[in-house]
Amino acid sequence: MDFMKEAVYEAKKGVLNKEGGPFGAVIVKNGKIIGKGHNQVVKLKDPTAHAEIQAIRDACKNIGSFDLSGCEMYITCEPCPMCFGAIHWARIERVYFAATREDAANIGFDDKFIWDVIEGKREDNVLFKHTPSKEALEVMKLWESMEDKTLY
């Protein structure tokens, strides 16, 4: 099976249904697709409903775990910073992408400003301010002290 073709099929499905941008993703484990998704930002009115996120959610639901170790992802475009982070949190081991960030930028999906902030090349236009909270730290300590916590 050509997994990239499956990702392209997902992307096209989303475009034809006017659900969001032209992006699709599939997640594969042991040669089988365990999750798939396409961009649904417009349909769901959710800025996080990128193809990669939707595929990760689908795969996790299908296997009953948040750990996608041993999986690979096929995506129609290089991931944005949010999806890049989600891929790492999900422990996906290999990612194959077709189009580049530059290709996406050329059609209006330019995330260079976010990468530039992450890489320290420009100031962030969103204010992030540390507002210390004893109570917030207490909740963190509570979680840390739990013997039956689930690490991820």
CNS distance restraints for C-alpha pairs under 8 A (distance, minus, plus):
assign (resid   2 and name CA) (resid   6 and name CA) 6.70 0.50 0.50
assign (resid   3 and name CA) (resid   7 and name CA) 6.40 0.50 0.50
assign (resid   3 and name CA) (resid  26 and name CA) 7.06 0.50 0.50
assign (resid   3 and name CA) (resid  74 and name CA) 6.45 0.50 0.50
assign (resid   4 and name CA) (resid   8 and name CA) 6.20 0.50 0.50
assign (resid   4 and name CA) (resid  26 and name CA) 7.86 0.50 0.50
assign (resid   4 and name CA) (resid  74 and name CA) 5.59 0.50 0.50
assign (resid   4 and name CA) (resid  75 and name CA) 6.85 0.50 0.50
assign (resid   4 and name CA) (resid  76 and name CA) 7.17 0.50 0.50
assign (resid   4 and name CA) (resid  98 and name CA) 7.83 0.50 0.50
assign (resid   5 and name CA) (resid   9 and name CA) 6.09 0.50 0.50
assign (resid   6 and name CA) (resid  10 and name CA) 6.30 0.50 0.50
assign (resid   6 and name CA) (resid  25 and name CA) 7.81 0.50 0.50
assign (resid   6 and name CA) (resid  26 and name CA) 6.94 0.50 0.50
assign (resid   7 and name CA) (resid  11 and name CA) 6.30 0.50 0.50
assign (resid   7 and name CA) (resid  23 and name CA) 7.99 0.50 0.50
assign (resid   7 and name CA) (resid  24 and name CA) 4.77 0.50 0.50
assign (resid   7 and name CA) (resid  25 and name CA) 4.59 0.50 0.50
assign (resid   7 and name CA) (resid  26 and name CA) 5.47 0.50 0.50
assign (resid   7 and name CA) (resid  36 and name CA) 7.56 0.50 0.50
assign (resid   7 and name CA) (resid  37 and name CA) 7.95 0.50 0.50
assign (resid   7 and name CA) (resid  74 and name CA) 6.33 0.50 0.50
assign (resid   7 and name CA) (resid  75 and name CA) 5.85 0.50 0.50
assign (resid   7 and name CA) (resid  76 and name CA) 6.14 0.50 0.50
assign (resid   8 and name CA) (resid  12 and name CA) 6.13 0.50 0.50
assign (resid   8 and name CA) (resid  23 and name CA) 7.55 0.50 0.50
assign (resid   8 and name CA) (resid  24 and name CA) 5.83 0.50 0.50
assign (resid   8 and name CA) (resid  25 and name CA) 7.64 0.50 0.50
assign (resid   8 and name CA) (resid  75 and name CA) 7.85 0.50 0.50
assign (resid   8 and name CA) (resid  76 and name CA) 6.05 0.50 0.50
assign (resid   9 and name CA) (resid  13 and name CA) 6.09 0.50 0.50
assign (resid   9 and name CA) (resid  24 and name CA) 7.31 0.50 0.50
assign (resid  10 and name CA) (resid  14 and name CA) 6.37 0.50 0.50
assign (resid  10 and name CA) (resid  23 and name CA) 7.51 0.50 0.50
assign (resid  10 and name CA) (resid  24 and name CA) 4.83 0.50 0.50
assign (resid  10 and name CA) (resid  25 and name CA) 6.77 0.50 0.50
assign (resid  10 and name CA) (resid  36 and name CA) 7.45 0.50 0.50
assign (resid  10 and name CA) (resid  37 and name CA) 6.28 0.50 0.50
assign (resid  10 and name CA) (resid  38 and name CA) 5.39 0.50 0.50
assign (resid  11 and name CA) (resid  15 and name CA) 6.30 0.50 0.50
assign (resid  11 and name CA) (resid  21 and name CA) 7.90 0.50 0.50
assign (resid  11 and name CA) (resid  22 and name CA) 5.18 0.50 0.50
assign (resid  11 and name CA) (resid  23 and name CA) 4.54 0.50 0.50
assign (resid  11 and name CA) (resid  24 and name CA) 3.96 0.50 0.50
assign (resid  11 and name CA) (resid  25 and name CA) 7.51 0.50 0.50
assign (resid  11 and name CA) (resid  38 and name CA) 5.35 0.50 0.50
assign (resid  11 and name CA) (resid  39 and name CA) 7.14 0.50 0.50
assign (resid  11 and name CA) (resid  51 and name CA) 7.95 0.50 0.50
assign (resid  11 and name CA) (resid  76 and name CA) 7.38 0.50 0.50
assign (resid  12 and name CA) (resid  16 and name CA) 6.03 0.50 0.50
assign (resid  12 and name CA) (resid  22 and name CA) 6.66 0.50 0.50
assign (resid  12 and name CA) (resid  23 and name CA) 7.81 0.50 0.50
assign (resid  12 and name CA) (resid  24 and name CA) 7.69 0.50 0.50
assign (resid  13 and name CA) (resid  17 and name CA) 6.18 0.50 0.50
assign (resid  13 and name CA) (resid  38 and name CA) 7.70 0.50 0.50
assign (resid  14 and name CA) (resid  18 and name CA) 5.99 0.50 0.50
assign (resid  14 and name CA) (resid  19 and name CA) 5.17 0.50 0.50
assign (resid  14 and name CA) (resid  20 and name CA) 6.28 0.50 0.50
assign (resid  14 and name CA) (resid  21 and name CA) 7.39 0.50 0.50
assign (resid  14 and name CA) (resid  22 and name CA) 6.88 0.50 0.50
assign (resid  14 and name CA) (resid  23 and name CA) 7.73 0.50 0.50
assign (resid  14 and name CA) (resid  24 and name CA) 7.90 0.50 0.50
assign (resid  14 and name CA) (resid  38 and name CA) 5.84 0.50 0.50
assign (resid  14 and name CA) (resid  39 and name CA) 6.38 0.50 0.50
assign (resid  14 and name CA) (resid  40 and name CA) 6.99 0.50 0.50
assign (resid  15 and name CA) (resid  19 and name CA) 6.25 0.50 0.50
assign (resid  15 and name CA) (resid  20 and name CA) 6.36 0.50 0.50
assign (resid  15 and name CA) (resid  21 and name CA) 6.49 0.50 0.50
assign (resid  15 and name CA) (resid  22 and name CA) 5.64 0.50 0.50
assign (resid  18 and name CA) (resid  42 and name CA) 7.57 0.50 0.50
assign (resid  18 and name CA) (resid  43 and name CA) 7.51 0.50 0.50
assign (resid  19 and name CA) (resid  39 and name CA) 6.72 0.50 0.50
assign (resid  19 and name CA) (resid  40 and name CA) 4.78 0.50 0.50
assign (resid  19 and name CA) (resid  41 and name CA) 6.64 0.50 0.50
assign (resid  19 and name CA) (resid  42 and name CA) 5.21 0.50 0.50
assign (resid  19 and name CA) (resid  43 and name CA) 4.61 0.50 0.50
assign (resid  19 and name CA) (resid  44 and name CA) 7.83 0.50 0.50
assign (resid  20 and name CA) (resid  39 and name CA) 5.11 0.50 0.50
assign (resid  20 and name CA) (resid  40 and name CA) 4.79 0.50 0.50
assign (resid  20 and name CA) (resid  41 and name CA) 5.16 0.50 0.50
assign (resid  20 and name CA) (resid  42 and name CA) 4.86 0.50 0.50
assign (resid  20 and name CA) (resid  43 and name CA) 6.67 0.50 0.50
assign (resid  21 and name CA) (resid  39 and name CA) 5.60 0.50 0.50
assign (resid  21 and name CA) (resid  40 and name CA) 7.47 0.50 0.50
assign (resid  21 and name CA) (resid  41 and name CA) 7.55 0.50 0.50
assign (resid  22 and name CA) (resid  38 and name CA) 7.84 0.50 0.50
assign (resid  22 and name CA) (resid  39 and name CA) 6.88 0.50 0.50
assign (resid  23 and name CA) (resid  38 and name CA) 5.68 0.50 0.50
assign (resid  23 and name CA) (resid  39 and name CA) 5.55 0.50 0.50
assign (resid  23 and name CA) (resid  50 and name CA) 7.62 0.50 0.50
assign (resid  23 and name CA) (resid  51 and name CA) 5.82 0.50 0.50
assign (resid  23 and name CA) (resid  75 and name CA) 7.36 0.50 0.50
assign (resid  23 and name CA) (resid  76 and name CA) 5.70 0.50 0.50
assign (resid  23 and name CA) (resid  77 and name CA) 6.62 0.50 0.50
assign (resid  24 and name CA) (resid  36 and name CA) 7.73 0.50 0.50
assign (resid  24 and name CA) (resid  37 and name CA) 5.87 0.50 0.50
assign (resid  24 and name CA) (resid  38 and name CA) 4.20 0.50 0.50
assign (resid  24 and name CA) (resid  39 and name CA) 6.48 0.50 0.50
assign (resid  24 and name CA) (resid  51 and name CA) 5.06 0.50 0.50
assign (resid  24 and name CA) (resid  52 and name CA) 7.26 0.50 0.50
assign (resid  24 and name CA) (resid  75 and name CA) 5.76 0.50 0.50
assign (resid  24 and name CA) (resid  76 and name CA) 5.55 0.50 0.50
assign (resid  24 and name CA) (resid  77 and name CA) 7.97 0.50 0.50
assign (resid  25 and name CA) (resid  36 and name CA) 5.60 0.50 0.50
assign (resid  25 and name CA) (resid  37 and name CA) 5.38 0.50 0.50
assign (resid  25 and name CA) (resid  38 and name CA) 6.15 0.50 0.50
assign (resid  25 and name CA) (resid  51 and name CA) 5.49 0.50 0.50
assign (resid  25 and name CA) (resid  52 and name CA) 5.59 0.50 0.50
assign (resid  25 and name CA) (resid  55 and name CA) 6.06 0.50 0.50
assign (resid  25 and name CA) (resid  73 and name CA) 6.88 0.50 0.50
assign (resid  25 and name CA) (resid  74 and name CA) 5.56 0.50 0.50
assign (resid  25 and name CA) (resid  75 and name CA) 4.34 0.50 0.50
assign (resid  25 and name CA) (resid  76 and name CA) 6.54 0.50 0.50
assign (resid  26 and name CA) (resid  33 and name CA) 6.58 0.50 0.50
assign (resid  26 and name CA) (resid  34 and name CA) 7.69 0.50 0.50
assign (resid  26 and name CA) (resid  35 and name CA) 5.64 0.50 0.50
assign (resid  26 and name CA) (resid  36 and name CA) 4.20 0.50 0.50
assign (resid  26 and name CA) (resid  37 and name CA) 6.49 0.50 0.50
assign (resid  26 and name CA) (resid  52 and name CA) 7.82 0.50 0.50
assign (resid  26 and name CA) (resid  55 and name CA) 6.03 0.50 0.50
assign (resid  26 and name CA) (resid  73 and name CA) 5.73 0.50 0.50
assign (resid  26 and name CA) (resid  74 and name CA) 5.35 0.50 0.50
assign (resid  26 and name CA) (resid  75 and name CA) 6.64 0.50 0.50
assign (resid  27 and name CA) (resid  33 and name CA) 5.66 0.50 0.50
assign (resid  27 and name CA) (resid  34 and name CA) 5.78 0.50 0.50
assign (resid  27 and name CA) (resid  35 and name CA) 4.99 0.50 0.50
assign (resid  27 and name CA) (resid  36 and name CA) 6.15 0.50 0.50
assign (resid  27 and name CA) (resid  55 and name CA) 6.60 0.50 0.50
assign (resid  27 and name CA) (resid  56 and name CA) 7.34 0.50 0.50
assign (resid  27 and name CA) (resid  59 and name CA) 6.85 0.50 0.50
assign (resid  27 and name CA) (resid  71 and name CA) 6.57 0.50 0.50
assign (resid  27 and name CA) (resid  72 and name CA) 5.72 0.50 0.50
assign (resid  27 and name CA) (resid  73 and name CA) 4.47 0.50 0.50
assign (resid  27 and name CA) (resid  74 and name CA) 6.44 0.50 0.50
assign (resid  28 and name CA) (resid  32 and name CA) 5.25 0.50 0.50
assign (resid  28 and name CA) (resid  33 and name CA) 4.37 0.50 0.50
assign (resid  28 and name CA) (resid  34 and name CA) 5.65 0.50 0.50
assign (resid  28 and name CA) (resid  35 and name CA) 7.14 0.50 0.50
assign (resid  28 and name CA) (resid  71 and name CA) 5.50 0.50 0.50
assign (resid  28 and name CA) (resid  72 and name CA) 5.29 0.50 0.50
assign (resid  28 and name CA) (resid  73 and name CA) 6.24 0.50 0.50
assign (resid  28 and name CA) (resid  74 and name CA) 7.99 0.50 0.50
assign (resid  29 and name CA) (resid  33 and name CA) 6.50 0.50 0.50
assign (resid  29 and name CA) (resid  34 and name CA) 6.57 0.50 0.50
assign (resid  29 and name CA) (resid  70 and name CA) 6.40 0.50 0.50
assign (resid  29 and name CA) (resid  71 and name CA) 4.69 0.50 0.50
assign (resid  29 and name CA) (resid  72 and name CA) 6.62 0.50 0.50
assign (resid  30 and name CA) (resid  70 and name CA) 7.91 0.50 0.50
assign (resid  30 and name CA) (resid  71 and name CA) 7.61 0.50 0.50
assign (resid  34 and name CA) (resid  58 and name CA) 7.65 0.50 0.50
assign (resid  34 and name CA) (resid  59 and name CA) 5.14 0.50 0.50
assign (resid  34 and name CA) (resid  62 and name CA) 6.60 0.50 0.50
assign (resid  34 and name CA) (resid  63 and name CA) 7.44 0.50 0.50
assign (resid  35 and name CA) (resid  55 and name CA) 5.07 0.50 0.50
assign (resid  35 and name CA) (resid  56 and name CA) 6.58 0.50 0.50
assign (resid  35 and name CA) (resid  57 and name CA) 7.69 0.50 0.50
assign (resid  35 and name CA) (resid  58 and name CA) 4.90 0.50 0.50
assign (resid  35 and name CA) (resid  59 and name CA) 3.89 0.50 0.50
assign (resid  35 and name CA) (resid  60 and name CA) 7.68 0.50 0.50
assign (resid  35 and name CA) (resid  62 and name CA) 7.15 0.50 0.50
assign (resid  36 and name CA) (resid  51 and name CA) 7.90 0.50 0.50
assign (resid  36 and name CA) (resid  54 and name CA) 7.01 0.50 0.50
assign (resid  36 and name CA) (resid  55 and name CA) 4.22 0.50 0.50
assign (resid  36 and name CA) (resid  56 and name CA) 7.56 0.50 0.50
assign (resid  36 and name CA) (resid  58 and name CA) 6.32 0.50 0.50
assign (resid  36 and name CA) (resid  59 and name CA) 7.09 0.50 0.50
assign (resid  37 and name CA) (resid  51 and name CA) 4.99 0.50 0.50
assign (resid  37 and name CA) (resid  52 and name CA) 6.74 0.50 0.50
assign (resid  37 and name CA) (resid  53 and name CA) 7.74 0.50 0.50
assign (resid  37 and name CA) (resid  54 and name CA) 4.90 0.50 0.50
assign (resid  37 and name CA) (resid  55 and name CA) 4.32 0.50 0.50
assign (resid  37 and name CA) (resid  58 and name CA) 7.36 0.50 0.50
assign (resid  38 and name CA) (resid  50 and name CA) 6.67 0.50 0.50
assign (resid  38 and name CA) (resid  51 and name CA) 3.93 0.50 0.50
assign (resid  38 and name CA) (resid  52 and name CA) 7.37 0.50 0.50
assign (resid  38 and name CA) (resid  54 and name CA) 6.63 0.50 0.50
assign (resid  38 and name CA) (resid  55 and name CA) 7.38 0.50 0.50
assign (resid  39 and name CA) (resid  49 and name CA) 5.98 0.50 0.50
assign (resid  39 and name CA) (resid  50 and name CA) 4.48 0.50 0.50
assign (resid  39 and name CA) (resid  51 and name CA) 4.28 0.50 0.50
assign (resid  39 and name CA) (resid  52 and name CA) 7.96 0.50 0.50
assign (resid  39 and name CA) (resid  54 and name CA) 7.46 0.50 0.50
assign (resid  40 and name CA) (resid  44 and name CA) 5.88 0.50 0.50
assign (resid  40 and name CA) (resid  45 and name CA) 7.82 0.50 0.50
assign (resid  40 and name CA) (resid  46 and name CA) 7.57 0.50 0.50
assign (resid  40 and name CA) (resid  49 and name CA) 5.32 0.50 0.50
assign (resid  40 and name CA) (resid  50 and name CA) 6.38 0.50 0.50
assign (resid  40 and name CA) (resid  51 and name CA) 7.28 0.50 0.50
assign (resid  41 and name CA) (resid  45 and name CA) 5.40 0.50 0.50
assign (resid  41 and name CA) (resid  46 and name CA) 4.96 0.50 0.50
assign (resid  41 and name CA) (resid  47 and name CA) 5.29 0.50 0.50
assign (resid  41 and name CA) (resid  48 and name CA) 6.84 0.50 0.50
assign (resid  41 and name CA) (resid  49 and name CA) 4.95 0.50 0.50
assign (resid  41 and name CA) (resid  50 and name CA) 6.49 0.50 0.50
assign (resid  42 and name CA) (resid  46 and name CA) 7.03 0.50 0.50
assign (resid  44 and name CA) (resid  49 and name CA) 7.33 0.50 0.50
assign (resid  48 and name CA) (resid  53 and name CA) 7.12 0.50 0.50
assign (resid  49 and name CA) (resid  53 and name CA) 6.11 0.50 0.50
assign (resid  49 and name CA) (resid  54 and name CA) 6.03 0.50 0.50
assign (resid  50 and name CA) (resid  54 and name CA) 6.16 0.50 0.50
assign (resid  50 and name CA) (resid  83 and name CA) 7.56 0.50 0.50
assign (resid  51 and name CA) (resid  55 and name CA) 6.08 0.50 0.50
assign (resid  51 and name CA) (resid  75 and name CA) 7.97 0.50 0.50
assign (resid  52 and name CA) (resid  56 and name CA) 6.09 0.50 0.50
assign (resid  52 and name CA) (resid  75 and name CA) 7.27 0.50 0.50
assign (resid  52 and name CA) (resid  79 and name CA) 7.70 0.50 0.50
assign (resid  52 and name CA) (resid  83 and name CA) 6.12 0.50 0.50
assign (resid  52 and name CA) (resid  87 and name CA) 7.78 0.50 0.50
assign (resid  53 and name CA) (resid  57 and name CA) 6.13 0.50 0.50
assign (resid  53 and name CA) (resid  83 and name CA) 6.45 0.50 0.50
assign (resid  53 and name CA) (resid  86 and name CA) 7.04 0.50 0.50
assign (resid  54 and name CA) (resid  58 and name CA) 6.13 0.50 0.50
assign (resid  55 and name CA) (resid  59 and name CA) 6.04 0.50 0.50
assign (resid  56 and name CA) (resid  60 and name CA) 6.04 0.50 0.50
assign (resid  56 and name CA) (resid  87 and name CA) 7.89 0.50 0.50
assign (resid  56 and name CA) (resid  90 and name CA) 7.44 0.50 0.50
assign (resid  57 and name CA) (resid  61 and name CA) 6.12 0.50 0.50
assign (resid  58 and name CA) (resid  62 and name CA) 6.09 0.50 0.50
assign (resid  59 and name CA) (resid  63 and name CA) 6.18 0.50 0.50
assign (resid  59 and name CA) (resid  68 and name CA) 7.93 0.50 0.50
assign (resid  60 and name CA) (resid  64 and name CA) 5.57 0.50 0.50
assign (resid  60 and name CA) (resid  65 and name CA) 5.10 0.50 0.50
assign (resid  60 and name CA) (resid  66 and name CA) 5.31 0.50 0.50
assign (resid  60 and name CA) (resid  67 and name CA) 7.37 0.50 0.50
assign (resid  60 and name CA) (resid  68 and name CA) 7.30 0.50 0.50
assign (resid  61 and name CA) (resid  65 and name CA) 6.92 0.50 0.50
assign (resid  66 and name CA) (resid  90 and name CA) 6.30 0.50 0.50
assign (resid  67 and name CA) (resid  90 and name CA) 5.46 0.50 0.50
assign (resid  67 and name CA) (resid  91 and name CA) 6.18 0.50 0.50
assign (resid  68 and name CA) (resid  90 and name CA) 5.39 0.50 0.50
assign (resid  68 and name CA) (resid  91 and name CA) 5.38 0.50 0.50
assign (resid  68 and name CA) (resid  92 and name CA) 5.38 0.50 0.50
assign (resid  69 and name CA) (resid  90 and name CA) 7.36 0.50 0.50
assign (resid  69 and name CA) (resid  91 and name CA) 5.05 0.50 0.50
assign (resid  69 and name CA) (resid  92 and name CA) 5.40 0.50 0.50
assign (resid  69 and name CA) (resid  93 and name CA) 6.33 0.50 0.50
assign (resid  70 and name CA) (resid  92 and name CA) 6.63 0.50 0.50
assign (resid  70 and name CA) (resid  93 and name CA) 6.02 0.50 0.50
assign (resid  71 and name CA) (resid  92 and name CA) 5.22 0.50 0.50
assign (resid  71 and name CA) (resid  93 and name CA) 5.81 0.50 0.50
assign (resid  71 and name CA) (resid  94 and name CA) 6.94 0.50 0.50
assign (resid  72 and name CA) (resid  92 and name CA) 5.83 0.50 0.50
assign (resid  72 and name CA) (resid  93 and name CA) 5.76 0.50 0.50
assign (resid  72 and name CA) (resid  94 and name CA) 4.59 0.50 0.50
assign (resid  72 and name CA) (resid  95 and name CA) 5.66 0.50 0.50
assign (resid  72 and name CA) (resid  96 and name CA) 7.76 0.50 0.50
assign (resid  73 and name CA) (resid  92 and name CA) 7.13 0.50 0.50
assign (resid  73 and name CA) (resid  94 and name CA) 6.29 0.50 0.50
assign (resid  73 and name CA) (resid  95 and name CA) 4.72 0.50 0.50
assign (resid  73 and name CA) (resid  96 and name CA) 6.20 0.50 0.50
assign (resid  74 and name CA) (resid  95 and name CA) 5.93 0.50 0.50
assign (resid  74 and name CA) (resid  96 and name CA) 4.86 0.50 0.50
assign (resid  74 and name CA) (resid  97 and name CA) 5.91 0.50 0.50
assign (resid  75 and name CA) (resid  79 and name CA) 7.89 0.50 0.50
assign (resid  75 and name CA) (resid  95 and name CA) 7.47 0.50 0.50
assign (resid  75 and name CA) (resid  96 and name CA) 6.24 0.50 0.50
assign (resid  75 and name CA) (resid  97 and name CA) 4.79 0.50 0.50
assign (resid  75 and name CA) (resid  98 and name CA) 6.64 0.50 0.50
assign (resid  76 and name CA) (resid  97 and name CA) 5.45 0.50 0.50
assign (resid  76 and name CA) (resid  98 and name CA) 4.87 0.50 0.50
assign (resid  76 and name CA) (resid  99 and name CA) 5.97 0.50 0.50
assign (resid  77 and name CA) (resid  97 and name CA) 5.19 0.50 0.50
assign (resid  77 and name CA) (resid  98 and name CA) 5.25 0.50 0.50
assign (resid  77 and name CA) (resid  99 and name CA) 4.29 0.50 0.50
assign (resid  77 and name CA) (resid 100 and name CA) 5.64 0.50 0.50
assign (resid  77 and name CA) (resid 101 and name CA) 7.01 0.50 0.50
assign (resid  77 and name CA) (resid 104 and name CA) 7.34 0.50 0.50
assign (resid  78 and name CA) (resid  97 and name CA) 5.38 0.50 0.50
assign (resid  78 and name CA) (resid  98 and name CA) 7.05 0.50 0.50
assign (resid  78 and name CA) (resid  99 and name CA) 6.12 0.50 0.50
assign (resid  78 and name CA) (resid 100 and name CA) 5.04 0.50 0.50
assign (resid  78 and name CA) (resid 101 and name CA) 5.63 0.50 0.50
assign (resid  79 and name CA) (resid  83 and name CA) 5.56 0.50 0.50
assign (resid  79 and name CA) (resid  84 and name CA) 5.60 0.50 0.50
assign (resid  79 and name CA) (resid 101 and name CA) 7.54 0.50 0.50
assign (resid  80 and name CA) (resid  84 and name CA) 5.98 0.50 0.50
assign (resid  80 and name CA) (resid 101 and name CA) 7.76 0.50 0.50
assign (resid  80 and name CA) (resid 111 and name CA) 6.60 0.50 0.50
assign (resid  81 and name CA) (resid  85 and name CA) 6.24 0.50 0.50
assign (resid  81 and name CA) (resid 111 and name CA) 7.82 0.50 0.50
assign (resid  81 and name CA) (resid 114 and name CA) 7.12 0.50 0.50
assign (resid  81 and name CA) (resid 115 and name CA) 6.75 0.50 0.50
assign (resid  82 and name CA) (resid  86 and name CA) 6.32 0.50 0.50
assign (resid  83 and name CA) (resid  87 and name CA) 5.98 0.50 0.50
assign (resid  84 and name CA) (resid  88 and name CA) 6.52 0.50 0.50
assign (resid  85 and name CA) (resid  89 and name CA) 6.21 0.50 0.50
assign (resid  86 and name CA) (resid  90 and name CA) 6.01 0.50 0.50
assign (resid  87 and name CA) (resid  91 and name CA) 6.30 0.50 0.50
assign (resid  87 and name CA) (resid  92 and name CA) 5.70 0.50 0.50
assign (resid  88 and name CA) (resid  92 and name CA) 6.29 0.50 0.50
assign (resid  99 and name CA) (resid 103 and name CA) 5.95 0.50 0.50
assign (resid  99 and name CA) (resid 104 and name CA) 7.28 0.50 0.50
assign (resid 100 and name CA) (resid 104 and name CA) 6.48 0.50 0.50
assign (resid 101 and name CA) (resid 105 and name CA) 6.08 0.50 0.50
assign (resid 101 and name CA) (resid 110 and name CA) 7.31 0.50 0.50
assign (resid 101 and name CA) (resid 111 and name CA) 7.68 0.50 0.50
assign (resid 102 and name CA) (resid 106 and name CA) 6.17 0.50 0.50
assign (resid 102 and name CA) (resid 110 and name CA) 7.64 0.50 0.50
assign (resid 103 and name CA) (resid 107 and name CA) 6.96 0.50 0.50
assign (resid 104 and name CA) (resid 108 and name CA) 6.55 0.50 0.50
assign (resid 104 and name CA) (resid 109 and name CA) 5.03 0.50 0.50
assign (resid 104 and name CA) (resid 110 and name CA) 6.39 0.50 0.50
assign (resid 105 and name CA) (resid 109 and name CA) 4.57 0.50 0.50
assign (resid 105 and name CA) (resid 110 and name CA) 3.98 0.50 0.50
assign (resid 105 and name CA) (resid 111 and name CA) 7.23 0.50 0.50
assign (resid 106 and name CA) (resid 110 and name CA) 7.50 0.50 0.50
assign (resid 111 and name CA) (resid 115 and name CA) 6.63 0.50 0.50
assign (resid 112 and name CA) (resid 116 and name CA) 5.96 0.50 0.50
assign (resid 113 and name CA) (resid 117 and name CA) 6.36 0.50 0.50
assign (resid 113 and name CA) (resid 122 and name CA) 7.90 0.50 0.50
assign (resid 114 and name CA) (resid 118 and name CA) 6.28 0.50 0.50
assign (resid 115 and name CA) (resid 119 and name CA) 6.02 0.50 0.50
assign (resid 116 and name CA) (resid 120 and name CA) 6.05 0.50 0.50
assign (resid 116 and name CA) (resid 121 and name CA) 4.88 0.50 0.50
assign (resid 116 and name CA) (resid 122 and name CA) 5.72 0.50 0.50
assign (resid 117 and name CA) (resid 121 and name CA) 5.83 0.50 0.50
assign (resid 117 and name CA) (resid 122 and name CA) 5.15 0.50 0.50
assign (resid 117 and name CA) (resid 123 and name CA) 6.02 0.50 0.50
assign (resid 117 and name CA) (resid 124 and name CA) 5.71 0.50 0.50
assign (resid 133 and name CA) (resid 137 and name CA) 6.52 0.50 0.50
assign (resid 134 and name CA) (resid 138 and name CA) 6.20 0.50 0.50
assign (resid 135 and name CA) (resid 139 and name CA) 6.40 0.50 0.50
assign (resid 136 and name CA) (resid 140 and name CA) 6.47 0.50 0.50
assign (resid 137 and name CA) (resid 141 and name CA) 6.17 0.50 0.50
assign (resid 138 and name CA) (resid 142 and name CA) 6.06 0.50 0.50
assign (resid 139 and name CA) (resid 143 and name CA) 6.28 0.50 0.50
assign (resid 140 and name CA) (resid 144 and name CA) 6.15 0.50 0.50
assign (resid 141 and name CA) (resid 145 and name CA) 6.09 0.50 0.50
assign (resid 142 and name CA) (resid 146 and name CA) 6.54 0.50 0.50
assign (resid 143 and name CA) (resid 149 and name CA) 7.09 0.50 0.50
assign (resid 144 and name CA) (resid 149 and name CA) 7.88 0.50 0.50
